[in-house]
Amino acid sequence: MKKITVKLVVWRQNGPDEKGFFKTYFAENIDTDASFLEMLDVVNEGLVKNGSEPIAFAHDCREGICGTCGAVVNGEAHGPREKLTLCQLHMRSFSNGDTIVLEPFRARALPIVKDLVVDRSALDRIVQAGGYISVRTGSAPDANAIPVPKKDADQAFDAAQCIGCAACVAACPNASAMLMMSAKVSHLSSLPQGQPESKQRVLDMVSQMVKEGFGGCSNEYQCEVACPKGISVKYIAQLNRQYLLSAIKSE
Amino acid sequence: MKKFILSLVGIKQLVALSGLAMVGFLIAHLLGNFLIFSGPIAINNYAYKLHSLGPVLWVARIGLLAMFLLHFSLVIYLVIVNKRARNGSYAVPIHKKTRSIFTQTMRYSGLLIFIYIIVHLLDFTFTPHTVDNSVIDGVYYGLYGHVYNYFLNPIRSIFYIVTMFAIGFHLVHGVQSVLQTFGFYHKLYTPIIVKSSWIIAVIVALGFSSIPVYVCLHNYLGWEIYVAT
């Protein structure tokens, strides 16, 4: 079992309106099979033992499906490995003596709650603005009553993989939420069930994104490589296309 | 509709549309400029025919000016909004995995182009060809002489070539970006479009730059001015 020691330079911020600063810690004798968050757990245990405030970081499932965790590790959202969330990153991706700079996702629309924890409710409000469909209430509909072509189902499923972690916002030079929003739009608009609202959905979600203070897309595609689920920028193209058509037809 | 056109996605589409219109103009302008290689009569006749279009020319000019102002003012707005969206900077800058020198310098190449367009209008559009600026070896050549004498100044020639490369830089990202902004994405066609925007950028940068190079070579080697009969 290999053990390494790494130097952590961590963003500490006591509250949303407090001034943040970097503080250095050493994570000693860390098992390389430990996950990144487990390493932080070890550091925090040490901090608690010393009577210091532990490093606050968000996490839930720790298996890359919930979208709760996330931080910028040495300038990369979710760390150096592609298509992984921070909780899926392991210490074997680092070498003994490495310095790891740990920062929260930075965007005006995602205010820092504490240390590495950001408030992602702006993304929830974007989903609330248009991420719904109209369904008949009552008994459950018959299976396969609405035919869905395989290709459309695949595309909707591909887009639906977005976990709303905000890595796209963190990596975007404009702190734009276009990739996340386009995934939600494509997910619903690719299916027959999502058609009744498809025109209004894209308009409402974009309006909400602007209201939240996210930037716009400059087609640099930093989001695509940062996305732990590999959501393609082709969904941004689909969003742009739908937006143009819906905007022209709107009153 | 107005509300939606004037939101981030709509504004970006207006920027793309006005940019594309200017690329179209640029290609037409380049083709016209190439007539300089055929000598003074060819290019002066072309300029004369353009000017004799009268009202049509003015419609084109006003349209072009509108595109230019639209592109520039909307980009300034987008830059401000995009800057504001990032709250505080990263201590370790985000890795530039997909950001190229072309995308990162868009606003700077654009600014240089903006400055050059003003200089260019002042030097050519608003400066008439006179016996003071359009005479080569004692003969008056009109527009041809004006261009010829202009590029004999090395500082002007170098500034011109630098700006033409800035346009090339701008177009490498700009042209292919238009399609993404309007929602065209295709597995097969998108890579071809990316290559095409490279080709357009190289043709525009080298094409325009060839004129000062030609003038300097022409003068240095003492070639005769070709006047067809």
HADDOCK unambig.tbl for C-alpha pairs under 7 A between the chains (distance, minus, plus):
assign (segid A and resid 74 and name CA) (segid B and resid 92 and name CA) 5.90 0.50 0.50
assign (segid A and resid 75 and name CA) (segid B and resid 92 and name CA) 4.97 0.50 0.50
assign (segid A and resid 75 and name CA) (segid B and resid 93 and name CA) 5.33 0.50 0.50
assign (segid A and resid 75 and name CA) (segid B and resid 94 and name CA) 4.20 0.50 0.50
assign (segid A and resid 75 and name CA) (segid B and resid 95 and name CA) 5.61 0.50 0.50
assign (segid A and resid 76 and name CA) (segid B and resid 94 and name CA) 5.82 0.50 0.50
assign (segid A and resid 76 and name CA) (segid B and resid 95 and name CA) 6.14 0.50 0.50
assign (segid A and resid 106 and name CA) (segid B and resid 86 and name CA) 6.29 0.50 0.50
assign (segid A and resid 106 and name CA) (segid B and resid 87 and name CA) 5.93 0.50 0.50
assign (segid A and resid 106 and name CA) (segid B and resid 88 and name CA) 6.83 0.50 0.50
assign (segid A and resid 107 and name CA) (segid B and resid 85 and name CA) 5.85 0.50 0.50
assign (segid A and resid 107 and name CA) (segid B and resid 86 and name CA) 4.46 0.50 0.50
assign (segid A and resid 107 and name CA) (segid B and resid 87 and name CA) 4.85 0.50 0.50
assign (segid A and resid 108 and name CA) (segid B and resid 85 and name CA) 5.19 0.50 0.50
assign (segid A and resid 108 and name CA) (segid B and resid 86 and name CA) 5.52 0.50 0.50
assign (segid A and resid 108 and name CA) (segid B and resid 87 and name CA) 4.55 0.50 0.50
assign (segid A and resid 171 and name CA) (segid B and resid 94 and name CA) 6.33 0.50 0.50
assign (segid A and resid 174 and name CA) (segid B and resid 82 and name CA) 4.63 0.50 0.50
assign (segid A and resid 174 and name CA) (segid B and resid 83 and name CA) 6.36 0.50 0.50
assign (segid A and resid 174 and name CA) (segid B and resid 85 and name CA) 6.20 0.50 0.50
assign (segid A and resid 174 and name CA) (segid B and resid 86 and name CA) 6.39 0.50 0.50
assign (segid A and resid 175 and name CA) (segid B and resid 85 and name CA) 5.60 0.50 0.50
assign (segid A and resid 175 and name CA) (segid B and resid 86 and name CA) 5.47 0.50 0.50
assign (segid A and resid 210 and name CA) (segid B and resid 8 and name CA) 6.95 0.50 0.50
assign (segid A and resid 213 and name CA) (segid B and resid 85 and name CA) 5.79 0.50 0.50
assign (segid A and resid 214 and name CA) (segid B and resid 85 and name CA) 5.12 0.50 0.50
assign (segid A and resid 215 and name CA) (segid B and resid 81 and name CA) 5.96 0.50 0.50
assign (segid A and resid 215 and name CA) (segid B and resid 82 and name CA) 4.37 0.50 0.50
assign (segid A and resid 215 and name CA) (segid B and resid 85 and name CA) 5.12 0.50 0.50
assign (segid A and resid 216 and name CA) (segid B and resid 8 and name CA) 5.63 0.50 0.50
assign (segid A and resid 216 and name CA) (segid B and resid 82 and name CA) 6.21 0.50 0.50
assign (segid A and resid 219 and name CA) (segid B and resid 177 and name CA) 6.37 0.50 0.50
assign (segid A and resid 220 and name CA) (segid B and resid 98 and name CA) 6.35 0.50 0.50
assign (segid A and resid 220 and name CA) (segid B and resid 99 and name CA) 5.79 0.50 0.50
assign (segid A and resid 220 and name CA) (segid B and resid 103 and name CA) 6.85 0.50 0.50
assign (segid A and resid 221 and name CA) (segid B and resid 98 and name CA) 6.11 0.50 0.50
assign (segid A and resid 222 and name CA) (segid B and resid 97 and name CA) 6.58 0.50 0.50
assign (segid A and resid 222 and name CA) (segid B and resid 98 and name CA) 5.58 0.50 0.50
assign (segid A and resid 222 and name CA) (segid B and resid 99 and name CA) 6.99 0.50 0.50
assign (segid A and resid 234 and name CA) (segid B and resid 185 and name CA) 5.81 0.50 0.50
assign (segid A and resid 237 and name CA) (segid B and resid 180 and name CA) 5.23 0.50 0.50
assign (segid A and resid 237 and name CA) (segid B and resid 181 and name CA) 6.40 0.50 0.50
assign (segid A and resid 237 and name CA) (segid B and resid 182 and name CA) 6.86 0.50 0.50
assign (segid A and resid 237 and name CA) (segid B and resid 183 and name CA) 3.79 0.50 0.50
assign (segid A and resid 237 and name CA) (segid B and resid 184 and name CA) 5.95 0.50 0.50
assign (segid A and resid 237 and name CA) (segid B and resid 185 and name CA) 6.06 0.50 0.50
assign (segid A and resid 238 and name CA) (segid B and resid 183 and name CA) 5.28 0.50 0.50
assign (segid A and resid 239 and name CA) (segid B and resid 183 and name CA) 6.92 0.50 0.50
assign (segid A and resid 240 and name CA) (segid B and resid 9 and name CA) 6.77 0.50 0.50
assign (segid A and resid 240 and name CA) (segid B and resid 181 and name CA) 6.00 0.50 0.50
assign (segid A and resid 240 and name CA) (segid B and resid 182 and name CA) 5.72 0.50 0.50
assign (segid A and resid 240 and name CA) (segid B and resid 183 and name CA) 4.86 0.50 0.50
assign (segid A and resid 241 and name CA) (segid B and resid 182 and name CA) 5.53 0.50 0.50
assign (segid A and resid 241 and name CA) (segid B and resid 183 and name CA) 4.17 0.50 0.50
assign (segid A and resid 247 and name CA) (segid B and resid 1 and name CA) 5.48 0.50 0.50
assign (segid A and resid 247 and name CA) (segid B and resid 4 and name CA) 5.64 0.50 0.50
assign (segid A and resid 247 and name CA) (segid B and resid 5 and name CA) 6.64 0.50 0.50
assign (segid A and resid 248 and name CA) (segid B and resid 1 and name CA) 6.14 0.50 0.50
assign (segid A and resid 250 and name CA) (segid B and resid 1 and name CA) 5.26 0.50 0.50
assign (segid A and resid 251 and name CA) (segid B and resid 1 and name CA) 5.22 0.50 0.50
